[in-house]
Amino acid sequence: MSQFMINMLFVAGSFAIYTWIAIWARAKSTREFYIAGGEVHPVMNGMATAADWLSAASFISVAGLISVGYVNSSFILGWTGGYVLLATLLAPYLRRFGKYTVPDFVGSRYDSKTARLVAVVCLIMISLTYVIGQMTGAGVAFARFLEVSSTMGLIISAVVVFFYAVLGGMKGVTYTQVAQYIVLILAFTIPAIYLSLQMTGHFLPQVGFVGDVAGTSEPLLHKLNAVVRDLGFQDYTADVENKWNMFLFTLTLMVGTAGLPHVIIRFFTVPKISDARWSAGWALVFIALFYTTAPPLAGMARLNLLDAIYPGETSEGSLVYAERPEWFEKWEHTGLLTFEDKNNDGRIQYYNDKNVEFNETTAVERGWEGNELTINNDILVLALPEIGNMPGWIVGLMAAGGIAAALSTASGLLLAISSAVSHDLIKNTLYPHISDKAEMLAARISMVGAILIATWLGINPPGFAAQTVALAFGMAASSIFPTLMMGIFFKRINAKGAVAGMSIGALFTICYIFMYLGWFFIPGTNTFPNTPEFWIMGISPLSIGCIGALINFIVAISVSYATEEPSEEIQKMVESVRYP
C-alpha cells in the first residue's frame, strides 16, 4: 500500500471517529452547548483540556523551537506554569461562580454591561488571533500528507470542525477532544520512542536523552553539542545571556496561558467545585506527558537531521544534492525546505553563516560560501518519521496527530468566540428576553460565522500571522487574567476599576508590540527596530504581557479606591465564591 493511502486511512479514520462522537454527543440545550451540561468527568475533562491546549503550535513547532537549545525552554516552563496558576488560583472559584463564559463571569461579578463588553472584545481579539495559526497549521499538515493544496486543506478542516462543533457544541467538542488527545499523544510519543531506541537503545526518550549514544560511551548531549558547534551553531546546552527577558517572557506565557478564554471555559464543564481542581491536575499530567517528551524528541530529531545531511564527519563532506532522499524532495515541494548551491559543488552545505568567526575561518577552509539549506523548524516533527526511516503507519499516525492538534484547539477557540457572541453579546446585552431555543440557534449561527472568518483568515493570513504569540498571550495576560484574579480575591474592585484596568493594560501591551513589530503589523511602520538595544529596560515585545498585567492591577486598584465601593451584595457574593 502506498504511503499516500496509509495517510488517507489514518486521517479519514480519525475524521470518522470525530463525526460519530459529534452525533452521539450532540448538544440539546444551551447548557450542553456552552458547558457540556456541567457533567464531564474530571479525567475526561483533563484530557480534553490538554487537547484544547496542545495546539498545532505545540505539536508542530515546540520541538523545532527547543531543538535550538535551552534558550527556548521558556515556552515549556511558561505554558506548563500557566496551568499551575489555573489550578490553584482560578479553576475552582470560577466553577463555584457557575457561569458559562469568561465575559459572563466579568459582567456578573462587576455588575456591569460595559465590563462584559470589554471582556467580549478582548476575548474575540485573543481567540481570532490565536485561531489563525491553528487553521494554517491544519492546512500545512493536509498539504504535505494528503497532497492537496493548503487552501483545500483549510476548507476540509473547516468542514470537519463545522460538523462536530456546530452540532455538538461544548459537549461534542469535549468528547471529540478526548479522542484527539489520544491521537496526538500517540503520534508524538511513538516516533520519539522509536527514535530513542534507534539512537540510544533506551525505550523512554526521557532516559535516552541523558544517556549514551547506542554502542558508544559518548553521552547523546555531548555528541549533539559537538556536531552543532562544528557547524557554527550555539551549543544545545548553552546558557541564556538575557535572563531578565527570559524571566519576563516565561511569566508572560504563564499569566497569558491562565488568561486564555478557551482554556478557562473548560473548567465550567465539571459537576463539582472539587472536580475543577482535579481537572486541572489531570490536565497537568496529560500535558506533562507531552512536554517531557518534547525536549528529547527535539534534541534527537536535530541530531538525526544533521546525521542525514552529514553522513560522516562534518568536515568530510555533506550529502550530494542529486542523491537526496525522497523525504527531502517531498518537503522541498512545500517550500518549508529549500536548497541553493552557492559554491556549485553539488553538495548540501548546512551551517550557521551568521557566525562571523566561523564563516571567516572554518567555512573558508572547507570551501563553503554560505549556508545553502534553509529549514523551517516546523518540519522537524512532521518529517521525523521519514527522516528516521520509520514504518509507513507511523507517518500516517503523524499526519493524523498534526491535524488533530490543530483541530482540537481551533474548535475550542471557535466555541469561545461563539459563546461570547450568542450568550454575552446577544442574550445578556442586546436581547435579554430571547428564548433558549433562539439562543441555541444564535450560538450555532455564531459558530458558523466564526468558522467562516477563521477559514478566510487562514487562507488569507494578515501580516501579523507570525506574531500571534505576542498578541494573543500579551492580550490574555494584560486583560483577562488580572480581571479574573481581582474579581475572585479582591472584593473592593468595582466595575470602573475593572474596565479601566482591562482597557489600559491591553492598550499598553498592544502599543508596545506595535512599536517594534509595526503599527497594526504593517511592515515598515515600526517606531523602533526590534533588537535588544532598542527594547525599553531590555523587555522584548514577546515579554511585555506581564508588564501590561501589572499595569492592569495598578490601574484597577487605584480607580476602584478613588470611586465608590461595590454594592454589599456583590461583596458578599465574592466572599461566598472564595469560601465554602
Summary of the structure (lengths in Angstrom):
residues: 580
radius of gyration: 24.4
end to end distance: 60.2
largest distance: 79.9
contacts: 2211
relative contact order: 0.17
helix: 74%
strand: 2%
